[in-house]
Amino acid sequence: MACFFYLLICLFNWFLNYYCTFVFIKKLVQTKLFLKNIFWVQLINFIAKPIWIIAIDRFVQNQIGLENYGQYHLIFSLATVFFIITDLGLNNFMTKYLVANNLRSNALLNLSGGLKLILSILYLTVLISIGLSRNLDIILIIWVGANQVLLSLNQWLRVWFNVNKFFVKEALLSVIERVVAIL
């Protein structure tokens, strides 16, 4: 009988060691994938952002002149103040809800997409109304507002990719955002 219990304990010990090793290897593979994705995100950001700051932004400031850049900066600041209208916590809700419930539901994506569209139209309406009341350049307001709406949609898609663990695609969206801003 003692041999049977010894054999049972040995089998149980072997199973625990095997299971713990399997779990450790699984976590190691997940960690390796996570670190690889973080590396790519950081590499892309280290390449794209300095080019944006040093080359593009400074070049535009020097080319268009102080008065035009001042008007652009005024409209951009106004658009940034009201940028919260395009989100109203939708990205945060999507992240929390999808991660907490371990979902990858396209129904929530469609519902939040419709809400994002309504909020974007409301944002553009508010921005244009304030611009008209202050006699600002309407064409510039529409361009800056449309750019902010595209930025909001980009952030919304990046949340979706992050929740679904598509980190490389999320990094590519970050680069695409900068490329579109450059154009």
C-alpha positions as CSV (number, residue, x, y, z in Angstrom):
1,M,0.0,0.0,0.0
2,A,2.9,2.4,0.8
3,C,4.3,1.8,-2.7
4,F,1.0,2.7,-4.2
5,F,0.9,6.1,-2.3
6,Y,4.6,6.7,-3.2
7,L,3.8,6.0,-6.9
8,L,0.8,8.3,-6.6
9,I,2.8,11.1,-5.1
10,C,5.5,10.7,-7.7
11,L,3.0,10.9,-10.5
12,F,1.3,13.9,-8.9
13,N,4.8,15.6,-8.5
14,W,5.7,14.8,-12.1
15,F,2.3,16.2,-13.3
16,L,2.8,19.4,-11.3
17,N,6.4,19.8,-12.7
18,Y,5.2,19.1,-16.2
19,Y,2.2,21.5,-15.9
20,C,4.2,24.2,-14.3
21,T,6.9,23.9,-17.0
22,F,4.2,24.0,-19.7
23,V,2.6,27.1,-18.1
24,F,6.0,28.7,-17.7
25,I,6.9,28.1,-21.4
26,K,3.5,29.4,-22.5
27,K,4.0,32.6,-20.5
28,L,7.5,32.9,-21.8
29,V,6.2,32.7,-25.4
30,Q,3.5,35.3,-24.6
31,T,6.1,37.5,-23.0
32,K,8.4,37.1,-26.0
33,L,5.6,38.0,-28.4
34,F,4.7,41.0,-26.2
35,L,8.3,42.3,-26.1
36,K,8.7,41.8,-29.8
37,N,5.5,43.8,-30.5
38,I,6.7,46.6,-28.1
39,F,10.0,46.7,-29.9
40,W,8.3,47.2,-33.2
41,V,6.0,49.9,-31.9
42,Q,8.9,51.8,-30.3
43,L,11.2,51.4,-33.4
44,I,8.5,52.9,-35.6
45,N,7.8,55.7,-33.2
46,F,11.5,56.5,-32.9
47,I,11.8,56.8,-36.6
48,A,8.5,58.7,-37.4
49,K,8.2,61.2,-34.6
50,P,11.7,63.0,-34.9
51,I,11.1,63.4,-38.6
52,W,7.8,65.0,-37.9
53,I,9.1,67.4,-35.2
54,I,12.4,68.4,-36.8
55,A,11.6,68.3,-40.5
56,I,7.9,68.9,-41.1
57,D,6.6,71.1,-38.4
58,R,9.5,73.5,-38.5
59,F,9.5,73.6,-42.3
60,V,5.8,74.6,-42.3
61,Q,6.3,77.3,-39.7
62,N,9.1,78.9,-41.7
63,Q,7.3,78.6,-45.1
64,I,3.8,80.0,-44.3
65,G,4.9,83.0,-42.2
66,L,4.0,84.1,-38.7
67,E,0.5,85.6,-39.4
68,N,-0.8,82.5,-41.2
69,Y,0.8,80.1,-38.8
70,G,-0.8,82.1,-35.9
71,Q,-4.2,81.8,-37.5
72,Y,-3.7,78.1,-38.1
73,H,-2.5,77.7,-34.5
74,L,-5.6,79.5,-33.2
75,I,-8.0,77.3,-35.2
76,F,-6.0,74.2,-34.2
77,S,-6.2,75.1,-30.6
78,L,-9.9,75.7,-30.9
79,A,-10.3,72.3,-32.6
80,T,-8.2,70.6,-29.8
81,V,-10.3,72.1,-27.0
82,F,-13.5,70.6,-28.5
83,F,-11.8,67.4,-29.6
84,I,-13.3,65.6,-26.6
85,I,-16.7,65.7,-28.3
86,T,-15.5,63.1,-30.8
87,D,-14.9,60.6,-28.1
88,L,-16.8,61.2,-24.9
89,G,-15.2,58.2,-23.3
90,L,-16.1,55.8,-26.1
91,N,-12.5,54.5,-26.5
92,N,-12.1,53.9,-22.8
93,F,-15.5,52.1,-22.6
94,M,-14.5,49.9,-25.5
95,T,-11.2,48.9,-23.9
96,K,-12.7,48.2,-20.5
97,Y,-15.7,46.3,-21.8
98,L,-14.0,44.2,-24.3
99,V,-11.1,43.3,-22.1
100,A,-13.3,42.6,-19.0
101,N,-15.6,40.4,-21.0
102,N,-12.9,38.9,-23.2
103,L,-14.9,39.7,-26.3
104,R,-13.9,40.4,-29.9
105,S,-17.4,41.3,-31.0
106,N,-18.0,43.0,-34.3
107,A,-21.5,44.1,-33.1
108,L,-19.8,46.4,-30.5
109,L,-17.5,47.7,-33.2
110,N,-20.5,48.5,-35.5
111,L,-22.4,50.2,-32.6
112,S,-19.5,52.2,-31.5
113,G,-18.8,53.1,-35.1
114,G,-22.2,54.6,-35.6
115,L,-21.9,56.5,-32.3
116,K,-18.4,57.8,-33.4
117,L,-20.0,59.1,-36.7
118,I,-22.7,61.0,-34.8
119,L,-20.2,62.5,-32.4
120,S,-17.9,63.5,-35.3
121,I,-20.8,65.3,-37.0
122,L,-21.7,67.1,-33.7
123,Y,-18.0,68.1,-33.3
124,L,-17.8,69.5,-36.8
125,T,-21.0,71.4,-36.3
126,V,-19.8,73.0,-33.0
127,L,-16.4,73.8,-34.6
128,I,-18.0,75.5,-37.7
129,S,-20.5,77.4,-35.5
130,I,-17.8,78.9,-33.3
131,G,-15.7,79.6,-36.3
132,L,-18.5,81.5,-38.0
133,S,-19.3,83.5,-34.9
134,R,-15.7,84.6,-34.6
135,N,-15.1,85.3,-38.3
136,L,-12.4,82.7,-38.8
137,D,-11.4,81.1,-42.1
138,I,-14.1,78.5,-42.7
139,I,-12.0,76.5,-45.2
140,L,-9.2,76.2,-42.7
141,I,-11.7,75.2,-39.9
142,I,-13.1,72.5,-42.1
143,W,-9.7,71.1,-43.0
144,V,-8.5,71.1,-39.4
145,G,-11.8,69.7,-38.2
146,A,-11.7,66.9,-40.8
147,N,-8.1,66.2,-39.7
148,Q,-9.2,65.9,-36.1
149,V,-12.1,63.6,-37.0
150,L,-9.7,61.3,-38.9
151,L,-7.4,61.4,-35.9
152,S,-10.3,60.4,-33.7
153,L,-11.2,57.5,-36.0
154,N,-7.6,56.4,-36.1
155,Q,-7.5,56.3,-32.3
156,W,-10.8,54.3,-32.2
157,L,-9.3,51.7,-34.6
158,R,-6.1,51.6,-32.6
159,V,-8.1,50.8,-29.5
160,W,-9.8,47.9,-31.4
161,F,-6.4,46.6,-32.6
162,N,-5.0,46.8,-29.1
163,V,-7.9,44.9,-27.5
164,N,-7.5,42.2,-30.1
165,K,-3.7,42.1,-29.6
166,F,-2.8,43.2,-33.1
167,F,0.1,45.4,-31.9
168,V,2.0,45.6,-35.2
169,K,-1.2,46.8,-37.0
170,E,-1.7,49.4,-34.3
171,A,1.9,50.6,-34.8
172,L,1.3,50.8,-38.5
173,L,-1.8,52.9,-37.9
174,S,0.4,55.3,-35.8
175,V,2.8,55.7,-38.8
176,I,0.0,56.1,-41.2
177,E,-1.4,58.9,-39.0
178,R,2.0,60.7,-39.3
179,V,2.2,60.1,-43.1
180,V,-1.3,61.5,-43.7
181,A,-0.4,64.5,-41.5
182,I,2.7,65.1,-43.6
183,L,0.8,65.0,-46.9
